[in-house]
Amino acid sequence: KAAKFLSWLDSEGYPTAAACVSMFSVGAAQLAVPLSELGGDAPPVDTKVAAAIITFDPVAYQVKGIVTKYKNYLGTKVARIDVDEVYSASPPLPGHRIA
């Protein structure tokens, strides 16, 4: 249970954001987002993206990575994101990188 958002710059350099209900882990350093949740405006492969994950507990994260490919998982087409960095966005370590 968390609020999840994905953001990226479009081809003209404008920021784009989408709320994601079903962002999920598909590997040790990979996330997947169903394309149906991106409103038909999915980031192209090799696009840098940032995800904000805000839980009902006082815990929040910012995840940065690159869209590496589109793939089908259990019949749903998803954007796969290879995660480069994860940051804490809540006390006691706001803004600190999580190894």
C-alpha positions, 0 to 999 in steps of 0.5 A, spaced: 500 500 500 503 506 497 502 511 492 507 511 486 509 515 481 513 515 475 516 521 471 521 523 465 522 528 460 518 527 453 522 528 447 521 535 447 524 536 454 517 537 458 516 533 464 511 528 464 508 524 470 504 518 471 500 515 477 502 508 478 498 503 482 502 497 480 509 498 480 512 492 482 519 489 483 521 484 477 529 483 480 534 485 485 535 492 481 529 492 476 522 495 477 516 494 472 510 498 470 504 496 466 503 500 460 496 501 461 497 505 467 502 510 463 496 513 459 498 511 453 504 516 454 510 511 455 517 513 456 521 510 450 527 505 451 533 508 454 529 514 457 532 516 464 526 516 469 524 517 477 519 514 481 517 516 487 514 511 492 510 514 498 507 509 503 502 509 509 508 508 514 512 514 515 517 512 509 518 514 502 523 513 497 525 516 490 528 511 485 532 513 479 533 508 473 533 507 465 527 504 461 531 498 458 525 494 455 518 493 454 516 486 456 510 481 457 509 479 464 503 474 465 500 477 459 501 484 461 505 489 457 510 493 462 516 498 461 522 495 465 526 499 469 533 498 471 534 501 477 541 505 478 540 509 485 535 509 491 534 515 496 530 515 502 525 521 502 523 520 509 526 521 516 531 520 519 535 520 513 532 524 508 535 525 501 541 519 503 542 514 498 541 507 500 546 502 498 
